[in-house]
Amino acid sequence: MDSIQAGLQMMLDRGELLKCLRAFKRGDFSARMPLNLTGIDGEIAQAFNDVVELEEATAVEISRIAEVVGKEGQFNHRVSVPGASGGWADVIGSINNLIGDVMHPVSESAT
């Protein structure tokens, strides 16, 4: 393989990006961009993978809390997703507030 072909392979593959974006949109968190890219292409790939990992961690954590609070009735648990910021932190805060709001009437009725 000559150096031109090798250089082209190190560029962002828009088809691969589209495939990963579509998988992510469907809730498939297994699709990742290759990390062997350089420059801005490498930064795009890393940013995409970081977003997918944060979304996956958030989904797993929310599902865990739903199980513990909703099915087991344990209201002393809260959602915790390290690295969440901005809108993600707002959503997590809202979920935790909802758990607190549900817990408040339950604790009052227990007294």
C-alpha positions as CSV (number, residue, x, y, z in Angstrom):
1,M,0.0,0.0,0.0
2,D,1.5,3.4,-0.9
3,S,1.6,6.4,1.3
4,I,-1.4,8.1,-0.3
5,Q,-3.7,5.0,0.3
6,A,-2.3,4.8,3.9
7,G,-3.1,8.5,4.5
8,L,-6.6,8.1,3.1
9,Q,-7.3,5.2,5.5
10,M,-6.4,7.4,8.4
11,M,-9.2,9.9,7.5
12,L,-12.7,9.8,8.9
13,D,-14.9,7.4,7.1
14,R,-18.2,9.2,6.7
15,G,-20.0,5.9,6.0
16,E,-18.7,4.4,9.2
17,L,-19.7,7.6,11.1
18,L,-23.2,7.4,9.6
19,K,-23.5,3.7,10.5
20,C,-22.4,4.5,14.1
21,L,-24.8,7.4,14.4
22,R,-27.7,5.3,13.1
23,A,-26.9,2.6,15.6
24,F,-26.7,5.1,18.4
25,K,-30.1,6.6,17.4
26,R,-31.6,3.1,17.7
27,G,-30.1,2.8,21.2
28,D,-27.3,0.4,20.1
29,F,-24.4,1.5,22.3
30,S,-22.0,-1.1,20.9
31,A,-21.1,0.9,17.7
32,R,-17.8,2.8,18.1
33,M,-15.6,4.9,15.8
34,P,-12.1,3.6,15.3
35,L,-9.5,5.4,17.4
36,N,-6.6,5.1,14.9
37,L,-7.5,8.5,13.3
38,T,-5.4,11.6,13.6
39,G,-6.1,15.3,13.9
40,I,-9.7,16.6,13.8
41,D,-10.9,13.2,12.5
42,G,-9.5,11.5,15.6
43,E,-11.1,14.2,17.8
44,I,-14.5,13.6,16.2
45,A,-14.2,9.8,16.6
46,Q,-13.1,10.2,20.2
47,A,-15.9,12.7,20.9
48,F,-18.5,10.4,19.4
49,N,-17.3,7.4,21.4
50,D,-17.3,9.5,24.6
51,V,-20.9,10.5,23.9
52,V,-22.0,6.9,23.3
53,E,-20.2,5.8,26.5
54,L,-21.9,8.5,28.6
55,E,-25.3,7.7,27.1
56,E,-24.7,4.0,27.8
57,A,-23.7,4.7,31.4
58,T,-26.7,6.9,31.9
59,A,-29.1,4.3,30.5
60,V,-27.6,1.6,32.6
61,E,-27.8,3.7,35.8
62,I,-31.4,4.8,35.1
63,S,-32.4,1.2,34.5
64,R,-30.7,0.2,37.8
65,I,-32.5,2.9,39.8
66,A,-35.8,2.0,38.1
67,E,-35.4,-1.5,39.3
68,V,-34.4,-0.7,42.8
69,V,-36.9,2.1,43.4
70,G,-39.8,0.9,41.2
71,K,-39.8,-2.8,41.9
72,E,-38.0,-3.2,45.2
73,G,-39.4,0.0,46.8
74,Q,-36.0,1.2,48.0
75,F,-36.1,5.0,47.8
76,N,-32.6,5.6,49.3
77,H,-30.9,5.2,45.9
78,R,-30.0,7.9,43.5
79,V,-28.7,8.1,39.9
80,S,-25.0,8.7,39.7
81,V,-23.2,9.1,36.3
82,P,-19.6,10.3,36.7
83,G,-18.7,12.8,34.0
84,A,-22.3,13.9,33.3
85,S,-22.6,17.6,32.8
86,G,-24.9,20.2,31.2
87,G,-28.2,18.7,30.0
88,W,-27.2,15.2,31.2
89,A,-26.6,16.5,34.7
90,D,-30.0,18.2,34.6
91,V,-31.7,15.0,33.6
92,I,-30.0,13.1,36.3
93,G,-30.9,15.8,38.9
94,S,-34.5,15.7,37.7
95,I,-34.6,11.9,38.2
96,N,-33.1,12.2,41.6
97,N,-35.6,14.9,42.5
98,L,-38.5,12.7,41.3
99,I,-37.3,9.9,43.5
100,G,-37.1,12.3,46.5
101,D,-40.7,13.5,45.6
102,V,-42.0,10.0,45.6
103,M,-40.1,9.1,48.8
104,H,-41.4,12.1,50.7
105,P,-45.1,11.0,50.8
106,V,-44.0,7.4,51.5
107,S,-41.9,8.5,54.5
108,E,-44.8,10.7,55.8
109,S,-47.3,7.8,55.6
110,A,-44.9,5.6,57.5
111,T,-44.9,7.9,60.5
